[in-house]
Amino acid sequence: MTTGEPRRGRLWSWFDDRLGLAGFERLARKKEVPVHKHTFWYYLGGMTLFLFIVQVGTGILLLFYYRASASEAYESIQFIMTEVKFGWLIRSLHHWAANLMIFALFLHMFSVLILRAYRPPRELTWLTGAGLLVVTLAFGFTGYLLPWNQLAYFATRVGTQIVGVVPLVGEGLLRIARGGEDVSGATLTRFYALHVAVLPTLIVFLLATHVYLVQKLGMSTPPSIEKAGTTRRPLAFMPNFLLRDLVGWLGALAIIAALAAYFPAELGAKADPFAPAPAGIKPEWYFMFMFQTLKYLPAHILGIEGEIIGVMGFGLAALVLVFVPFIDRRRDGVESHRFFGYLNYVWFAAIAFILIMTYLGYTEVVPDLTAVPEP
């Protein structure tokens, strides 16, 4: 033991001899967090990680009672909510943590874009983060169907139809996604396998790589702060920054618990493939802007179906987003507007577009065509 290191007990020494814990401890204590006026954005990554841990814990508890079949899925969720002690609370925590995790992840992504934290040598950190965003959205989409209720059934039918619009390979992808020609019990089983096996494997690999890269390369300082030289004395990650992270996590847990208690997750009616689709069927809020955009597109644009143009446009935008570290090659980050570069206007326009389309999607009045008019 070197001078200055804290004394450890026998249990620590036993594990240290076998796992090399002292090396991890030195690495954690070595990490520092830049302190400047934008430091609060650094807490979003840890917040997203915490919400993911809540998802894993509540998801494992739900697995003990859930049955992934079209004949039993709805009844198993009903049993969890009505018979299992605190089952309704666990499901509601899982529901709200998922929504808050995606919200925190979106905020984290846009903060990285605006602060240009993807600059060299952090290109791989950005790529793994983009992969985490895709996998997280896939988690939300596959998990939405698992209760096998009416709303989830028809929303999944609408969502998977978008895959079929992709030129050349759309029909094949649609059959693969659904496990057949239409949404059925095979779709439920397929989504369940993705939700509890395939996607968790992917996210653990991406998350481990992402955290390692953040640990190795440290947290990026915005170009404007580097140029102005206004960075204050850095904050030690262990234990100073971590303790602040913990305070935020406790606050997030309190918010999730309050939402779960006052606005518990609903179940609705069991899915009936032969029933008419509910009026005004809508996807989850994080897909709403895409859904609403596709609705506003005309039937044909330059002789091509509007939906195809829309899907390809979103695909192109996603590719630009993934490869933005290789598109924006300005290393010094010097801009004429001190902090906001011209790319930031693009990101703010994208944020405004998403917010406006989401708002229009939720406020649009859809007539109920199934209603019987009064004589």
C-alpha positions in Angstrom: 0.0 0.0 0.0 1.4 3.4 -1.0 1.5 6.4 1.2 -1.7 8.4 1.2 -4.0 5.5 0.2 -6.7 4.7 2.8 -6.3 1.5 4.8 -8.6 -1.3 3.9 -9.9 -4.3 5.8 -9.3 -8.0 5.1 -12.4 -8.4 2.9 -11.2 -5.5 0.6 -7.7 -7.0 0.5 -9.1 -10.5 -0.4 -11.1 -9.1 -3.3 -8.3 -6.7 -4.4 -5.9 -9.6 -4.7 -8.3 -11.4 -7.0 -9.9 -8.6 -8.9 -7.5 -5.7 -8.8 -9.9 -3.3 -7.2 -7.2 -0.8 -6.3 -6.6 -0.1 -10.0 -10.3 0.7 -10.6 -10.3 2.9 -7.5 -7.2 4.9 -8.7 -8.8 5.3 -12.1 -12.1 6.6 -10.6 -10.2 9.0 -8.3 -8.1 10.2 -11.2 -11.2 11.3 -13.2 -12.1 15.0 -13.0 -15.1 16.9 -14.2 -14.7 20.3 -15.9 -16.4 23.1 -14.0 -18.0 26.0 -16.0 -21.4 27.5 -16.7 -22.6 24.4 -18.7 -21.5 21.8 -16.1 -25.1 20.9 -15.2 -25.5 19.2 -18.6 -23.0 16.5 -17.5 -25.5 15.1 -15.0 -27.8 13.9 -17.8 -25.7 10.9 -18.7 -25.7 9.6 -15.1 -29.4 10.3 -14.8 -30.1 8.2 -17.9 -28.0 5.4 -16.5 -29.9 5.5 -13.2 -33.3 5.3 -14.9 -32.1 2.4 -16.9 -31.1 0.6 -13.6 -34.7 1.3 -12.4 -36.0 -0.3 -15.6 -33.9 -3.4 -15.2 -34.9 -3.9 -11.5 -38.7 -3.4 -12.1 -38.6 -5.4 -15.4 -37.0 -8.4 -13.6 -39.8 -8.3 -11.0 -42.5 -8.1 -13.7 -40.9 -11.1 -15.5 -41.8 -13.4 -12.5 -45.5 -13.1 -13.4 -45.7 -12.1 -17.1 -46.7 -14.8 -19.7 -45.8 -14.0 -23.3 -48.7 -15.4 -25.3 -51.7 -13.8 -26.9 -54.1 -15.8 -24.7 -52.4 -15.1 -21.4 -50.4 -11.8 -21.7 -53.3 -9.5 -20.8 -54.5 -11.7 -18.0 -51.0 -11.9 -16.5 -50.7 -8.1 -16.4 -54.2 -7.9 -14.9 -53.1 -10.3 -12.2 -50.0 -8.3 -11.5 -52.0 -5.1 -11.1 -54.8 -6.6 -9.0 -53.5 -9.6 -7.1 -49.7 -9.2 -6.7 -48.9 -7.1 -3.7 -47.6 -3.7 -5.0 -47.7 -5.2 -8.5 -49.5 -2.1 -9.8 -46.8 0.1 -8.3 -43.9 -1.9 -9.9 -45.6 -1.8 -13.3 -46.2 2.0 -12.9 -42.6 2.6 -11.9 -41.5 0.6 -15.0 -43.8 2.6 -17.2 -42.8 6.1 -15.9 -39.1 5.2 -15.6 -39.1 4.2 -19.3 -40.6 7.5 -20.4 -38.3 9.6 -18.2 -35.3 7.6 -19.4 -36.1 8.3 -23.1 -36.7 12.0 -22.2 -33.3 12.2 -20.4 -31.6 10.5 -23.3 -33.0 13.0 -25.8 -31.9 15.9 -23.6 -28.4 14.3 -23.2 -28.1 13.8 -27.0 -29.0 17.4 -27.8 -26.8 18.8 -25.1 -23.9 16.8 -26.6 -24.7 18.2 -30.0 -25.0 21.8 -28.9 -21.8 21.6 -26.7 -20.0 19.8 -29.6 -18.8 17.1 -27.2 -18.5 14.7 -30.1 -15.3 16.3 -31.3 -12.1 14.3 -31.7 -11.1 12.0 -30.0 -14.6 11.3 -28.9 -16.1 10.0 -32.1 -16.6 6.5 -30.8 -18.2 7.8 -27.6 -20.8 9.5 -29.8 -21.3 6.5 -32.0 -22.0 4.2 -29.0 -24.3 6.9 -27.6 -26.3 6.9 -30.9 -26.5 3.2 -30.7 -27.9 3.4 -27.2 -30.6 5.8 -28.4 -31.7 3.4 -31.1 -31.7 0.5 -28.8 -33.6 2.5 -26.1 -36.3 3.5 -28.7 -36.5 -0.2 -29.7 -37.1 -1.1 -26.1 -40.0 1.4 -25.9 -41.5 0.1 -29.2 -41.3 -3.6 -28.3 -42.4 -3.1 -24.7 -45.5 -1.2 -25.7 -47.1 -4.3 -27.2 -46.4 -6.7 -24.2 -49.6 -5.8 -22.2 -51.6 -7.0 -25.3 -54.3 -4.4 -24.9 -56.4 -2.8 -27.6 -54.4 0.5 -27.8 -51.0 -1.3 -28.0 -52.2 -3.8 -30.6 -53.4 -1.2 -33.1 -50.5 1.2 -32.4 -48.1 -1.7 -33.2 -50.0 -2.4 -36.4 -49.6 1.2 -37.5 -46.0 1.4 -36.4 -44.9 -1.8 -38.2 -46.7 -0.6 -41.3 -44.1 2.1 -41.6 -41.4 -0.5 -42.0 -43.3 -1.9 -45.0 -42.9 1.4 -46.8 -39.1 1.0 -47.2 -38.4 0.5 -50.9 -37.4 -3.0 -52.1 -37.0 -4.7 -48.7 -40.1 -3.2 -47.0 -42.4 -6.2 -47.4 -39.8 -8.6 -46.1 -38.9 -6.5 -43.2 -42.6 -6.2 -42.3 -43.1 -10.0 -42.2 -39.9 -10.3 -40.1 -41.1 -7.6 -37.7 -44.6 -9.1 -37.3 -43.7 -12.8 -37.6 -46.3 -13.1 -40.3 -48.7 -11.0 -42.4 -50.4 -9.2 -39.5 -49.9 -8.5 -35.8 -50.6 -11.7 -33.9 -49.4 -13.9 -31.1 -46.2 -14.5 -33.1 -45.6 -10.8 -33.0 -46.0 -10.7 -29.3 -43.6 -13.6 -28.8 -41.1 -12.0 -31.1 -41.3 -8.6 -29.4 -41.0 -10.3 -26.0 -37.8 -12.1 -27.1 -36.3 -8.8 -28.4 -37.4 -6.9 -25.2 -35.9 -9.3 -22.6 -33.0 -11.0 -24.4 -31.7 -9.4 -27.6 -32.0 -5.7 -26.8 -30.6 -6.1 -23.2 -27.6 -7.9 -24.6 -27.0 -5.1 -27.1 -27.5 -2.3 -24.5 -25.2 -3.9 -22.0 -22.4 -4.1 -24.6 -23.0 -0.5 -25.8 -23.4 0.8 -22.3 -20.2 -0.8 -21.1 -18.3 0.6 -24.1 -19.8 4.0 -23.7 -19.0 4.3 -20.0 -15.4 3.0 -20.6 -14.9 5.6 -23.3 -16.2 8.4 -21.1 -14.0 7.2 -18.3 -10.9 7.0 -20.6 -11.4 10.2 -22.5 -13.0 12.3 -19.8 -15.8 14.9 -20.3 -15.5 17.4 -23.1 -15.2 21.1 -22.5 -17.3 23.3 -24.9 -15.1 25.2 -27.5 -16.3 28.6 -26.3 -15.2 27.8 -22.7 -11.8 26.5 -23.9 -11.3 29.7 -26.0 -12.3 32.1 -23.2 -10.3 30.2 -20.6 -13.1 30.5 -18.0 -12.9 26.9 -16.7 -12.6 26.8 -13.0 -10.8 24.2 -10.9 -12.0 20.8 -12.0 -14.2 18.7 -9.7 -13.1 15.3 -8.6 -15.5 12.6 -9.9 -15.0 10.5 -6.7 -16.7 11.4 -4.4 -17.7 15.0 -5.2 -19.4 14.7 -8.6 -20.8 11.2 -7.7 -22.5 12.6 -4.6 -24.2 15.3 -6.6 -25.3 12.6 -9.1 -26.8 10.7 -6.2 -28.8 13.7 -5.1 -30.2 14.0 -8.6 -31.0 10.2 -8.7 -32.9 10.5 -5.4 -34.9 13.4 -6.9 -35.7 11.4 -10.0 -36.8 8.4 -7.9 -39.1 10.7 -6.0 -40.6 12.0 -9.2 -41.1 8.5 -10.6 -42.7 7.4 -7.3 -45.1 10.3 -7.3 -46.1 9.8 -11.0 -46.6 6.0 -10.3 -48.8 6.8 -7.3 -50.9 9.6 -8.7 -51.0 8.5 -12.3 -50.6 4.7 -12.3 -50.2 2.9 -15.7 -53.5 1.8 -17.2 -54.3 -1.5 -18.8 -57.4 -0.8 -20.9 -59.3 -3.5 -22.8 -57.8 -6.7 -24.1 -56.7 -6.7 -27.8 -59.3 -7.9 -30.2 -58.0 -8.2 -33.8 -61.6 -8.2 -35.1 -62.6 -5.0 -33.3 -62.4 -1.7 -35.1 -59.4 0.4 -34.4 -59.9 3.0 -31.7 -60.5 6.6 -33.0 -57.4 8.8 -33.1 -54.9 5.9 -32.6 -51.5 7.5 -31.7 -48.0 6.2 -30.9 -46.0 6.9 -27.8 -44.9 10.6 -27.5 -41.3 9.9 -28.6 -42.5 8.7 -32.0 -45.3 11.2 -32.3 -43.3 13.8 -34.4 -42.6 11.2 -37.1 -46.1 9.9 -37.1 -47.5 13.4 -37.4 -45.1 14.4 -40.1 -46.1 11.4 -42.2 -49.8 12.4 -41.8 -49.1 15.9 -43.2 -47.2 14.7 -46.3 -49.3 14.6 -49.5 -50.1 11.3 -51.1 -47.5 11.7 -53.8 -44.4 13.9 -54.1 -42.8 14.1 -57.6 -44.6 10.8 -58.5 -43.3 9.0 -55.4 -45.5 8.0 -52.5 -45.4 10.6 -49.7 -44.9 8.0 -47.0 -41.8 6.7 -48.8 -40.4 10.2 -49.1 -41.0 10.7 -45.4 -39.5 7.4 -44.2 -36.4 7.9 -46.4 -36.1 11.5 -45.1 -36.1 10.4 -41.5 -33.6 7.7 -42.4 -31.3 10.2 -44.0 -31.6 12.5 -41.0 -30.7 9.6 -38.7 -27.5 8.9 -40.8 -26.5 12.6 -40.7 -27.0 12.5 -36.9 -24.9 9.3 -36.5 -22.0 10.6 -38.6 -22.0 14.2 -37.4 -18.5 13.9 -35.7 -17.1 13.1 -39.2 -19.1 15.9 -40.9 -18.2 18.7 -38.4 -14.4 18.6 -38.6 -13.7 22.0 -37.0 -11.3 21.2 -34.2 -10.9 24.6 -32.7 -14.6 25.3 -32.5 -14.1 29.1 -33.0 -17.3 30.7 -34.1 -18.4 34.2 -35.0 -21.2 34.0 -32.4 -18.9 33.1 -29.5 -20.7 29.9 -28.5 -23.5 29.0 -31.0 -22.1 27.9 -34.3 -24.1 27.5 -37.5 -24.7 23.8 -36.8 -26.4 24.8 -33.5 -29.1 26.5 -35.5 -29.8 23.2 -37.2 -30.1 21.4 -33.8 -32.4 24.1 -32.4 -34.6 23.9 -35.6 -34.7 20.1 -35.2 -35.8 20.5 -31.5 -38.5 23.1 -32.5 -39.7 20.8 -35.3 -40.0 17.8 -32.9 -41.8 19.9 -30.2 -44.3 21.5 -32.7 -45.1 18.2 -34.4 -45.6 16.4 -31.0 -47.8 19.2 -29.8 -49.9 19.1 -33.0 -50.2 15.3 -32.7 -51.7 15.5 -29.3 -53.9 18.5 -29.9 -55.3 17.4 -33.2 -59.0 16.6 -33.0 -59.9 13.4 -34.8 -63.6 12.7 -35.4 -64.9 9.4 -34.1 -66.2 7.6 -37.2 -67.6 4.8 -35.2 -70.1 7.0 -33.4 -73.7 6.7 -34.4 -75.2 10.1 -35.3 -78.3 11.2 -33.5 -81.5 11.2 -35.6 
